[in-house]
Amino acid sequence: MKIIEYPNESELEKVLQRPEADFSKLEKTVRQIINQVVKQGDKALINLTKKFDSVKLNNLRISDSEIDNSERMLDTELKNANKIAALNIAKFHEAQIPEKIEVETMNGIKCWQQAIPIEKVGLYIPGGSAPLFSTVLMLAIPAKLAGCKQVVLCTPPNKKGEINPAILYAAKISGVTEIYTCGGAQAIAAMAYGTETIPKVDKIFGPGNQFVTIAKQLVSSQGIAIDMPAGPSEVLILADDSAIPEFIAADLLSQAEHGIDSQVILVTTSKSIANQTLICIETQLKALPRKETATKSLKSGSIILVKNETEMLEISNRYAPEHLIISTKNYTELVEKITQAGSVFLGNYTPESLGDYASGTNHTLPTNGFARSYSGLNMDAYFKKITFQEATQTGLQIIGPFIETMANAEQLQAHKNAVTIRLKTIRNEN
């Protein structure tokens, strides 16, 4: 990481610029994969798994016995950790379930809105170098709470053609209804369009590599709903001289180890904190199993030294980070001025890892600046909201003339007639 001291506007713009991924070359490949799955179904999935994962599959669907056996393959400590995380996630998300809204807008006119669960949802869980069983909890528990009838999970196999038991166990305790051994763009295509074995779903959730990201973008352009745009994971930390350099270094590294394209930025008013953090990063980095990945990520990371808290806040809201950590003595005051962020972590003792695993908030968050317009995953994503209205004769008599006037002004005679005919009937009956 490099320290940029008191950057001017052009320097700051360069530092905060996210890398632009050129998907043009991969897009052609992903389109071919999607078309192959649409045309050949299960056969394509089996062939593509052999091609990309070097695994020959006999069955796509994971049996109930395999899922049950996963529990015996995990130690008690990990199972208990999953259960605690699941309880906290359920508790926080249950409080988000939308309630029915009912309003009488005027005498005789009643309107209401009701949240209806999406019937079939598909969850994509990466299973490569880091099998993200925590993402199973984050995606499946809200689906279960919402009342989604079918929760389909796709995840790639390991070199033995098996699914990591931690993923299977998390799925078991989270309400997943069926699990399939299938990864990459082909899994997204299977859930988007259906095959002989994998059902077509109404909405697709979950992170993934570039192939998965492109596949989600392509199917969403064809009318298949997805959770949100995806990009590399990122963290921005705001720190003053009350922050603890060892903690900051650990948080930056926890993000950097995700992938070589992860974004890590520290914004601080303290030159001492900046220098000490660099020293702590070097020390902690040596002990990381994913040292190589984190090191590559850190090359594009930055420490920005600023004059005051106002500049810190301006940079944070401008960047709109996926994860924002505020390590300042007056974080309760600063947080009131945060308007752009996916999820915020307050104080020296709230590492971003809490949200990743077990505090209860969801770790599926908008990246690449989409925090300006997207929320982190929440219960709303699992519902569609339908509006209803009902008018009595009295209500139509009151509101009808206004509608006739508006429809007439828009030169939509049939719209006006739909009201006029009813008003005449009411007058004749009375």
BELHU-V47619 format. One record per pair of residues at least 24 apart in sequence whose ideal C-beta (glycine too) atoms are under 8 Angstrom apart, sorted by the first residue. I is the first residue (numbers start at 1). J is the second residue. D is the distance in whole Angstrom. If there is no record, write none. Layout:
i:I j:J d:D
i:I j:J d:D
This chain:
i:1 j:252 d:8
i:1 j:264 d:7
i:1 j:266 d:8
i:1 j:278 d:6
i:1 j:281 d:7
i:1 j:298 d:5
i:1 j:299 d:8
i:1 j:301 d:4
i:1 j:302 d:6
i:1 j:303 d:6
i:2 j:301 d:8
i:2 j:302 d:6
i:2 j:303 d:7
i:3 j:274 d:5
i:3 j:275 d:8
i:3 j:278 d:7
i:3 j:302 d:8
i:3 j:303 d:5
i:3 j:304 d:8
i:3 j:305 d:6
i:4 j:302 d:6
i:4 j:303 d:7
i:4 j:304 d:5
i:4 j:305 d:7
i:5 j:271 d:8
i:5 j:305 d:4
i:6 j:305 d:6
i:6 j:306 d:7
i:6 j:307 d:6
i:7 j:304 d:6
i:12 j:304 d:7
i:12 j:315 d:7
i:15 j:265 d:8
i:15 j:302 d:5
i:15 j:304 d:6
i:16 j:265 d:8
i:16 j:315 d:7
i:16 j:318 d:7
i:16 j:319 d:5
i:18 j:231 d:7
i:18 j:232 d:8
i:18 j:234 d:8
i:18 j:263 d:7
i:18 j:368 d:6
i:18 j:369 d:7
i:19 j:232 d:8
i:19 j:261 d:6
i:19 j:300 d:7
i:21 j:210 d:7
i:21 j:231 d:8
i:21 j:261 d:8
i:23 j:210 d:7
i:23 j:213 d:8
i:23 j:214 d:5
i:26 j:210 d:6
i:26 j:211 d:7
i:26 j:214 d:6
i:27 j:214 d:6
i:27 j:218 d:7
i:29 j:211 d:8
i:30 j:185 d:5
i:30 j:211 d:6
i:30 j:214 d:4
i:30 j:215 d:5
i:30 j:218 d:6
i:31 j:218 d:7
i:33 j:184 d:7
i:33 j:185 d:5
i:33 j:186 d:5
i:33 j:189 d:6
i:33 j:211 d:8
i:33 j:215 d:7
i:34 j:185 d:7
i:34 j:186 d:8
i:34 j:188 d:8
i:34 j:189 d:4
i:34 j:192 d:8
i:34 j:193 d:8
i:34 j:215 d:6
i:34 j:218 d:6
i:34 j:219 d:7
i:36 j:186 d:8
i:37 j:186 d:5
i:37 j:189 d:4
i:37 j:190 d:6
i:37 j:193 d:7
i:37 j:195 d:7
i:38 j:189 d:7
i:38 j:193 d:5
i:41 j:195 d:4
i:41 j:196 d:5
i:41 j:197 d:8
i:42 j:195 d:5
i:42 j:196 d:5
i:42 j:197 d:5
i:42 j:198 d:8
i:44 j:186 d:7
i:44 j:195 d:8
i:45 j:182 d:5
i:45 j:186 d:5
i:45 j:187 d:8
i:45 j:190 d:6
i:45 j:195 d:6
i:45 j:197 d:8
i:45 j:198 d:8
i:48 j:184 d:7
i:48 j:186 d:5
i:49 j:156 d:8
i:49 j:157 d:7
i:49 j:181 d:7
i:49 j:182 d:7
i:49 j:183 d:7
i:49 j:186 d:7
i:52 j:183 d:8
i:52 j:184 d:6
i:52 j:186 d:8
i:53 j:156 d:6
i:53 j:157 d:6
i:53 j:159 d:8
i:53 j:183 d:7
i:53 j:184 d:8
i:54 j:159 d:7
i:55 j:157 d:5
i:55 j:158 d:8
i:55 j:159 d:7
i:55 j:160 d:8
i:55 j:161 d:4
i:56 j:161 d:7
i:57 j:157 d:7
i:57 j:161 d:6
i:57 j:181 d:6
i:59 j:181 d:7
i:60 j:180 d:5
i:60 j:181 d:6
i:60 j:182 d:6
i:60 j:197 d:5
i:60 j:198 d:7
i:61 j:178 d:7
i:61 j:179 d:7
i:61 j:180 d:6
i:61 j:181 d:8
i:61 j:197 d:6
i:62 j:163 d:6
i:62 j:168 d:7
i:62 j:178 d:8
i:62 j:179 d:4
i:62 j:180 d:7
i:62 j:181 d:6
i:66 j:163 d:8
i:66 j:168 d:7
i:67 j:168 d:5
i:67 j:171 d:7
i:67 j:172 d:5
i:67 j:179 d:7
i:68 j:172 d:8
i:69 j:165 d:8
i:70 j:165 d:4
i:70 j:166 d:8
i:70 j:168 d:4
i:70 j:169 d:5
i:70 j:172 d:7
i:71 j:169 d:6
i:71 j:172 d:7
i:73 j:165 d:4
i:74 j:165 d:6
i:74 j:166 d:6
i:74 j:169 d:6
i:78 j:166 d:7
i:79 j:169 d:7
i:81 j:357 d:8
i:81 j:358 d:7
i:82 j:133 d:7
i:82 j:137 d:7
i:82 j:166 d:8
i:82 j:169 d:7
i:82 j:170 d:6
i:82 j:173 d:6
i:83 j:173 d:7
i:84 j:358 d:6
i:85 j:134 d:7
i:85 j:137 d:6
i:85 j:357 d:6
i:85 j:358 d:4
i:86 j:137 d:5
i:86 j:141 d:6
i:86 j:170 d:8
i:86 j:173 d:6
i:86 j:174 d:6
i:88 j:358 d:6
i:88 j:359 d:6
i:88 j:360 d:4
i:89 j:137 d:6
i:89 j:138 d:7
i:89 j:141 d:5
i:89 j:142 d:8
i:89 j:358 d:8
i:89 j:360 d:6
i:89 j:362 d:7
i:90 j:141 d:5
i:90 j:145 d:7
i:91 j:360 d:6
i:92 j:359 d:8
i:92 j:360 d:3
i:92 j:361 d:6
i:93 j:141 d:6
i:93 j:142 d:5
i:93 j:145 d:6
i:93 j:360 d:8
i:93 j:362 d:7
i:93 j:378 d:7
i:93 j:379 d:6
i:94 j:145 d:6
i:96 j:378 d:5
i:96 j:379 d:4
i:96 j:380 d:7
i:97 j:145 d:7
i:97 j:146 d:7
i:97 j:379 d:5
i:98 j:379 d:7
i:98 j:380 d:7
i:98 j:383 d:6
i:98 j:385 d:7
i:106 j:395 d:7
i:106 j:398 d:6
i:106 j:399 d:6
i:107 j:394 d:6
i:107 j:395 d:6
i:107 j:398 d:6
i:108 j:391 d:6
i:108 j:392 d:4
i:108 j:393 d:7
i:108 j:394 d:4
i:108 j:395 d:2
i:108 j:396 d:7
i:108 j:397 d:8
i:108 j:398 d:6
i:108 j:399 d:8
i:109 j:389 d:7
i:109 j:390 d:8
i:109 j:391 d:5
i:109 j:392 d:8
i:109 j:395 d:4
i:109 j:398 d:8
i:109 j:399 d:6
i:110 j:389 d:7
i:110 j:390 d:5
i:110 j:391 d:8
i:110 j:395 d:8
i:111 j:387 d:7
i:111 j:388 d:7
i:111 j:389 d:5
i:112 j:387 d:7
i:112 j:388 d:5
i:112 j:389 d:8
i:113 j:385 d:5
i:113 j:386 d:7
i:113 j:387 d:5
i:113 j:388 d:7
i:114 j:385 d:7
i:114 j:386 d:6
i:114 j:388 d:7
i:115 j:383 d:4
i:115 j:384 d:8
i:115 j:385 d:5
i:116 j:383 d:6
i:116 j:384 d:6
i:116 j:385 d:7
i:116 j:386 d:6
i:117 j:146 d:4
i:117 j:147 d:4
i:117 j:148 d:5
i:117 j:149 d:8
i:117 j:382 d:6
i:117 j:383 d:6
i:118 j:146 d:7
i:118 j:148 d:6
i:118 j:202 d:5
i:118 j:203 d:5
i:118 j:225 d:8
i:118 j:382 d:6
i:118 j:383 d:7
i:118 j:384 d:6
i:119 j:148 d:7
i:119 j:149 d:5
i:119 j:150 d:7
i:119 j:202 d:6
i:120 j:148 d:7
i:120 j:149 d:7
i:120 j:150 d:4
i:120 j:152 d:7
i:120 j:199 d:7
i:120 j:200 d:7
i:120 j:201 d:4
i:120 j:202 d:5
i:120 j:203 d:8
i:121 j:148 d:5
i:121 j:150 d:7
i:121 j:151 d:6
i:121 j:152 d:7
i:121 j:201 d:6
i:121 j:202 d:7
i:121 j:203 d:5
i:121 j:204 d:8
i:121 j:205 d:6
i:121 j:382 d:7
i:122 j:152 d:5
i:122 j:153 d:8
i:122 j:154 d:7
i:122 j:191 d:4
i:122 j:192 d:8
i:122 j:201 d:4
i:122 j:203 d:7
i:122 j:204 d:5
i:122 j:205 d:7
i:122 j:206 d:8
i:123 j:151 d:7
i:123 j:152 d:7
i:123 j:153 d:5
i:123 j:154 d:7
i:123 j:176 d:7
i:123 j:204 d:8
i:123 j:205 d:5
i:123 j:206 d:5
i:124 j:153 d:8
i:124 j:154 d:6
i:124 j:155 d:7
i:124 j:187 d:6
i:124 j:188 d:6
i:124 j:191 d:7
i:124 j:204 d:7
i:124 j:205 d:7
i:124 j:206 d:3
i:124 j:207 d:7
i:124 j:208 d:6
i:124 j:212 d:6
i:125 j:153 d:6
i:125 j:154 d:7
i:125 j:155 d:4
i:125 j:167 d:6
i:125 j:206 d:6
i:126 j:155 d:7
i:126 j:156 d:7
i:126 j:183 d:8
i:126 j:206 d:8
i:126 j:207 d:6
i:126 j:208 d:6
i:126 j:209 d:7
i:126 j:212 d:8
i:127 j:155 d:5
i:127 j:156 d:5
i:127 j:157 d:7
i:127 j:158 d:7
i:127 j:163 d:7
i:127 j:164 d:6
i:127 j:167 d:6
i:127 j:183 d:6
i:128 j:156 d:7
i:128 j:209 d:8
i:130 j:258 d:8
i:131 j:155 d:8
i:131 j:164 d:4
i:131 j:166 d:6
i:131 j:167 d:6
i:132 j:167 d:8
i:132 j:207 d:7
i:133 j:164 d:7
i:133 j:166 d:4
i:133 j:167 d:5
i:133 j:169 d:7
i:133 j:170 d:4
i:134 j:170 d:7
i:134 j:356 d:6
i:134 j:357 d:5
i:134 j:363 d:7
i:135 j:206 d:7
i:135 j:207 d:7
i:135 j:363 d:7
i:135 j:364 d:7
i:136 j:167 d:6
i:136 j:170 d:4
i:136 j:171 d:5
i:136 j:174 d:6
i:136 j:176 d:7
i:137 j:170 d:5
i:137 j:174 d:6
i:138 j:362 d:5
i:138 j:363 d:5
i:138 j:364 d:6
i:138 j:377 d:7
i:139 j:205 d:5
i:139 j:206 d:6
i:139 j:364 d:7
i:139 j:377 d:7
i:140 j:170 d:8
i:140 j:171 d:6
i:140 j:174 d:4
i:140 j:175 d:6
i:140 j:176 d:5
i:141 j:174 d:5
i:141 j:175 d:7
i:142 j:362 d:7
i:142 j:377 d:7
i:142 j:378 d:7
i:142 j:379 d:6
i:142 j:381 d:7
i:142 j:382 d:5
i:143 j:175 d:7
i:143 j:382 d:6
i:144 j:174 d:6
i:144 j:175 d:3
i:145 j:379 d:7
i:145 j:382 d:8
i:146 j:379 d:6
i:146 j:382 d:4
i:146 j:383 d:6
i:148 j:382 d:6
i:150 j:177 d:6
i:150 j:178 d:8
i:150 j:199 d:7
i:150 j:201 d:7
i:151 j:175 d:6
i:151 j:176 d:5
i:151 j:177 d:5
i:151 j:178 d:8
i:152 j:176 d:8
i:152 j:177 d:7
i:152 j:178 d:6
i:152 j:180 d:7
i:152 j:191 d:6
i:152 j:198 d:7
i:152 j:199 d:6
i:152 j:201 d:6
i:153 j:178 d:7
i:153 j:179 d:5
i:153 j:180 d:7
i:154 j:179 d:8
i:154 j:180 d:5
i:154 j:182 d:5
i:154 j:183 d:7
i:154 j:187 d:4
i:154 j:190 d:7
i:154 j:191 d:6
i:154 j:198 d:7
i:155 j:179 d:7
i:155 j:180 d:8
i:155 j:181 d:7
i:155 j:182 d:8
i:155 j:183 d:6
i:155 j:187 d:8
i:156 j:181 d:7
i:156 j:182 d:7
i:156 j:183 d:2
i:156 j:184 d:6
i:156 j:187 d:7
i:157 j:181 d:5
i:157 j:183 d:7
i:184 j:208 d:8
i:184 j:209 d:8
i:184 j:211 d:5
i:184 j:212 d:6
i:184 j:215 d:8
i:185 j:211 d:4
i:185 j:212 d:6
i:185 j:214 d:7
i:185 j:215 d:4
i:187 j:212 d:8
i:188 j:212 d:6
i:188 j:215 d:4
i:188 j:216 d:6
i:188 j:219 d:6
i:189 j:215 d:6
i:189 j:219 d:7
i:192 j:219 d:4
i:192 j:222 d:8
i:192 j:224 d:4
i:193 j:219 d:8
i:203 j:227 d:7
i:203 j:381 d:8
i:205 j:364 d:7
i:205 j:377 d:7
i:205 j:381 d:7
i:206 j:364 d:8
i:207 j:364 d:7
i:227 j:364 d:6
i:227 j:377 d:6
i:227 j:381 d:6
i:228 j:364 d:8
i:228 j:366 d:6
i:228 j:370 d:7
i:228 j:374 d:5
i:228 j:377 d:7
i:229 j:366 d:7
i:229 j:367 d:8
i:229 j:368 d:7
i:229 j:370 d:5
i:229 j:374 d:7
i:230 j:367 d:7
i:231 j:367 d:4
i:231 j:368 d:4
i:231 j:370 d:8
i:232 j:258 d:8
i:232 j:259 d:6
i:232 j:261 d:4
i:232 j:262 d:5
i:232 j:263 d:6
i:232 j:367 d:6
i:232 j:368 d:7
i:233 j:258 d:4
i:233 j:259 d:7
i:233 j:262 d:5
i:233 j:263 d:7
i:233 j:322 d:6
i:233 j:323 d:8
i:233 j:367 d:6
i:234 j:262 d:7
i:234 j:263 d:4
i:234 j:264 d:7
i:234 j:265 d:8
i:234 j:321 d:6
i:234 j:322 d:5
i:234 j:323 d:7
i:234 j:367 d:6
i:234 j:368 d:8
i:235 j:263 d:7
i:235 j:264 d:6
i:235 j:265 d:7
i:235 j:321 d:7
i:235 j:322 d:7
i:235 j:323 d:4
i:235 j:324 d:8
i:235 j:325 d:7
i:235 j:352 d:6
i:236 j:265 d:5
i:236 j:266 d:8
i:236 j:267 d:7
i:236 j:315 d:8
i:236 j:316 d:6
i:236 j:319 d:6
i:236 j:321 d:4
i:236 j:323 d:7
i:236 j:324 d:5
i:236 j:325 d:7
i:237 j:265 d:7
i:237 j:266 d:5
i:237 j:267 d:7
i:237 j:268 d:8
i:237 j:324 d:8
i:237 j:325 d:4
i:237 j:326 d:8
i:237 j:327 d:6
i:238 j:267 d:5
i:238 j:268 d:7
i:238 j:312 d:5
i:238 j:313 d:8
i:238 j:316 d:6
i:238 j:324 d:7
i:238 j:325 d:7
i:238 j:326 d:5
i:238 j:327 d:7
i:238 j:328 d:6
i:238 j:334 d:7
i:239 j:266 d:6
i:239 j:267 d:7
i:239 j:268 d:4
i:239 j:269 d:8
i:239 j:270 d:7
i:239 j:273 d:6
i:239 j:327 d:4
i:239 j:328 d:7
i:240 j:268 d:7
i:240 j:269 d:5
i:240 j:270 d:6
i:240 j:273 d:8
i:240 j:309 d:7
i:240 j:327 d:8
i:240 j:328 d:4
i:240 j:329 d:6
i:241 j:269 d:7
i:241 j:270 d:4
i:241 j:272 d:7
i:241 j:273 d:6
i:242 j:327 d:7
i:242 j:328 d:6
i:242 j:329 d:4
i:242 j:348 d:8
i:243 j:268 d:7
i:243 j:270 d:7
i:243 j:273 d:6
i:243 j:327 d:4
i:243 j:328 d:7
i:243 j:348 d:7
i:244 j:327 d:7
i:244 j:348 d:5
i:245 j:273 d:6
i:245 j:276 d:4
i:245 j:277 d:5
i:245 j:279 d:7
i:245 j:280 d:5
i:246 j:280 d:5
i:246 j:284 d:8
i:247 j:327 d:7
i:247 j:348 d:6
i:247 j:351 d:7
i:248 j:273 d:7
i:248 j:277 d:5
i:248 j:280 d:7
i:248 j:327 d:7
i:249 j:277 d:5
i:249 j:280 d:4
i:249 j:281 d:4
i:249 j:283 d:8
i:249 j:284 d:5
i:250 j:280 d:8
i:250 j:284 d:6
i:250 j:351 d:7
i:251 j:325 d:6
i:251 j:351 d:6
i:251 j:352 d:6
i:252 j:277 d:8
i:252 j:281 d:6
i:252 j:298 d:8
i:252 j:301 d:7
i:253 j:281 d:7
i:253 j:284 d:6
i:253 j:285 d:6
i:253 j:288 d:7
i:253 j:294 d:6
i:253 j:298 d:8
i:254 j:351 d:7
i:254 j:352 d:6
i:254 j:353 d:6
i:254 j:356 d:8
i:255 j:297 d:8
i:255 j:323 d:7
i:255 j:352 d:7
i:256 j:293 d:7
i:256 j:294 d:4
i:256 j:295 d:8
i:256 j:297 d:4
i:256 j:298 d:5
i:256 j:301 d:7
i:257 j:288 d:6
i:257 j:290 d:4
i:257 j:293 d:6
i:257 j:294 d:5
i:257 j:297 d:7
i:258 j:293 d:8
i:258 j:297 d:8
i:259 j:293 d:6
i:259 j:297 d:7
i:260 j:293 d:6
i:260 j:296 d:4
i:260 j:297 d:5
i:261 j:297 d:7
i:262 j:297 d:5
i:263 j:297 d:8
i:263 j:300 d:7
i:263 j:301 d:7
i:264 j:297 d:7
i:264 j:298 d:7
i:264 j:301 d:4
i:265 j:301 d:6
i:265 j:302 d:5
i:265 j:303 d:8
i:265 j:304 d:7
i:265 j:319 d:7
i:265 j:321 d:8
i:266 j:302 d:7
i:266 j:303 d:5
i:266 j:304 d:7
i:267 j:303 d:8
i:267 j:304 d:5
i:267 j:306 d:6
i:267 j:312 d:5
i:267 j:315 d:5
i:267 j:316 d:7
i:268 j:303 d:7
i:268 j:304 d:7
i:268 j:305 d:6
i:268 j:306 d:7
i:268 j:312 d:8
i:269 j:305 d:8
i:269 j:306 d:6
i:269 j:307 d:7
i:269 j:308 d:6
i:269 j:309 d:7
i:269 j:312 d:7
i:271 j:305 d:6
i:274 j:303 d:5
i:274 j:305 d:6
i:277 j:303 d:7
i:278 j:303 d:7
i:309 j:334 d:6
i:313 j:337 d:5
i:313 j:338 d:7
i:316 j:340 d:7
i:316 j:341 d:7
i:319 j:369 d:7
i:320 j:369 d:5
i:320 j:370 d:8
i:320 j:371 d:4
i:320 j:372 d:5
i:321 j:371 d:7
i:322 j:365 d:5
i:322 j:366 d:6
i:322 j:367 d:5
i:322 j:371 d:7
i:323 j:352 d:5
i:323 j:355 d:7
i:323 j:365 d:7
i:325 j:350 d:7
i:325 j:351 d:8
i:325 j:352 d:6
i:340 j:371 d:5
i:340 j:372 d:5
i:341 j:371 d:5
i:342 j:366 d:5
i:342 j:367 d:7
i:342 j:371 d:5
i:342 j:376 d:5
i:343 j:376 d:6
i:393 j:426 d:5
i:396 j:422 d:6
i:396 j:423 d:7
i:396 j:426 d:7
i:397 j:423 d:7
i:397 j:426 d:6
